[in-house]
Amino acid sequence: MRAAERYLMTEAALAPNNVILTDRAARKIGRILAKQGEGTVLRIVVAGGGCSGFQYEYKLVKETPANDDLVLAKDNATVLIDSLSLEFMGGAEIDYVDDLIGQSFQIKNPNAVAGCGCGTSFAVA
């Protein structure tokens, strides 16, 4: 682990599978957060809904991590994931893609057994 990377986990968030934040995603999140007020972080939540049953929600929030949050800190990016969402996201990779089709954050989730074309909705077994 490089010195610029810091992964903090509380007892409740010590799942066997971590979530990985890629360098591309960290750079983009860092640029977004730099335009927000000090103390703003990105919270990713798994919520019911979407085409496939669950969906990812991305929220810019000014809050300190809860005791059960997984905190991913890399470069100037800070991402919070609550313990319930982590149950669905264990082993996932958060990436940022910029290609001819468009720009978006993508979560490559090994727990998802189905998804839809939007890329934010998924189903689990």
Helices and strands as residue ranges (DSSP letters): E 5-9, G 11-13, E 20-21, H 23-34, E 40-48, E 54-62, E 70-74, E 77-81, H 83-89, E 93-99, E 102-108, E 112-115, E 121-124
